[in-house]
Amino acid sequence: MAKTLLIEIASDVICPWCYIGKRRLEKALAALKGEVEARIEWLPFQLNPGMPAEGVVGARTPPAPNGGGG
């Protein structure tokens, strides 16, 4: 019988690293198929809550302090 595993993920939908992490998690869970049954709960997270609603001009924005929002 597979063990139930709750995974809570705080993710920003625009973050490329969050996407990479999602894909790696999917790969790991596929490798554990039959051993664990994962229940994934997605939690919202804003990497840059100070971003104006209209966005910014340019290809890149400066990184936030400590890599987080704020």
Secondary structure, DSSP 4 states (H G I P E B T S, - for coil): -PEEEEEEEEE-TT-HHHHHHHHHHHHHHHHTBTTEEEEEEEEE--S-TT--TT--SSS--PPPGGGS--
